[in-house]
Amino acid sequence: MTVSFSKSISLAAFLLIGSLVNATAQTALPEAIAAPGETAILTLHAEGAQVYECKSGGDGTLTWAFREPIATLFQDGKTVGRHYAGPNWEFSDGSAVVAQVAGTAPGMVANDIPLLKLTVTSRRGNGVLSPATTVQRINTAGGRLTGACYKAGTYESVPYSADYVFLRKG
């Protein structure tokens, strides 16, 4: 009886964990950043900062304007590339892509930068990023700047992290 009970507990735990993993894996992305018909090539984790510049608006009001990202790209905990203005993503094999925003969705909380879908507009080198046609920014944390700016030409960096999924057609 004890063996059967412990087997039942083990089976229940296994099924529960399996269903949690499945639920996470099947969580759909917002439609605005989905890429139906495309296949993931690579997912990289980014740690870095979103850089903002204090600028004068058309009405003379000072406001923070996004300037550029500066991030290190990781795969399995190892540095494999960098992400910077353009936006550009460079991988350690020499391949790189530049993309432009094609869709946005809100981050999980107010301080998170938005999720993005970006269309690749140019490529450099020959490597793992070469076939990429779309980049998705998901799992964002931090990066949004709030508050007033008081002097034009000043900069603020806000730490952020995100995952970048590189996809290809088909």
N, C-alpha and C positions, 0 to 999 in steps of 0.2 A: 504494500500500500504506500509506503514512504517513497519508494523508487518511482512509482507511477505519479504521485503528487509532485515530486521534484521535477519529473519530466514535463508535467503539465505546466508548472511554473516557468521552466526554461522555454518551452514552446510559446507560451503567452508573451514572455519578455521578447523573444526573437520576433514574433509577429508584430508586437507593438513598435519595436525599433525599426523594423522593416517598413511599417506603414508611415512612421514619422519621416524616414529617409525618402520614401516615395512621395509623400505630401510636399516635402521641400523641393525635391527634384521636379515636381510637376507644377510648382507655383508659376503661373503664367505671368509674363512681363506685360506691362501696360501696352495697349494697342499702339500708342504713339511711338513706342521704341521697338516694337516687335519686328522681326525680319523673316516673315514666312518664306519658305522655299530656299532659305540659306542654311549652310552647314557651318558649325563652329570649327575653326582651325586651331585656335589657341585661346586660352584665358590667362591673363596676367594680372597680378595684384599691384596696385600703385600706392605708394606712400609719399606724400610730399606736401605742397602748399599751393593754394590758389592765391595769386598776387593781384591786388587791386590798386588803382591809382585814383587819387582825389583830383577830380576835374570840375571845371566850371561848365554848367549846362547852358543851353541857349538863353535861359532867363537869368543867367548870372548866379544861380544857386549851385553851391558846391555839392557834389555827389560822388560816391564811390563807383568807379567803372572797372569791370573785369579787365585785366591786362593780359595775364598768361598763367598757365599751369607750370609748375616745376616739380617733377616727380621721378622717383626711381621705380623701375618695373621689376617685379619679382616673380619667379616661378619656382615652386617647391622650396621657398625660403632663400633662394639664391638670386643675386642681382643679375638680370639678363638684359637690361636696357634702360631707356629713359624716355620721358614724355615731357614735351615743352611746347612753346608758342607755335602756332600754325593752325590747328594743333598737329604736332608731329609725334609719332611713336617710332623709336629706333630699337631694333633687336640686336643682340650681340653677334648675330651671324652676318650683319651688314645690311639686312633688309630694313626698309623704313616705309611708312605711309603717312600721307597728309590727308586730312578729311575735313568736311564741313558739316555743320549741324543740319539734320533732316527731321528730327523730332525730339520732343522733350516730355518728361513726366516728372512730377514732384518727387523729391527724396522722401524718406520715411518720416523725418521730423523737420521742423522749421530751419534748423541749423545745417541741414544737409544740402549740398549742391544737387541740382536736378539729375535725374537719369537722362541719358542721351542716346540717340541713334544718330550716327554720323556716316555720311557717304564718302568713301575714299575717292579723292580727286587726283592724287598722283602717288607714284611709287618710286623708290630708289633701291638699288642693289638687287640681289637675287637670293632669296632665302625664305624662311617660314612666313613672313608677312607679305611676300610678293603676290599671292593670289587673293589677298583680302579685298573685298568690295564694300564691306560695312564694318563699323566698329560700334559696339554698344558699351556705354558706361553704366554699370549696375552696382548695387550694394554700396552706394555712396555713404560716407560718414564725415560730417563736418564740411569745412570749406566755404561756408556762406558768411559774408561779412555783414554785420549790422551796425547801426549807429551812424552818427554824422561825421563828416570830414570837415576840417577847419582850415586847411592850407593846400591850395592847388599845387600839384607836383609831388605831394607826399605819397608814400606807398605803405601798404599793409599786406602782410602774408598771413593766411589763415590755413592751419594744418587740415589736411583731408586724406582720406583713403577711398579707394574704389577698385572695382574689378573692371577690366577692359576685355571684352569678348570680341575676337577678330573672326569675321565670317566671310564665306565665299558663296557665290551663286551655286545652286544645285546641291 
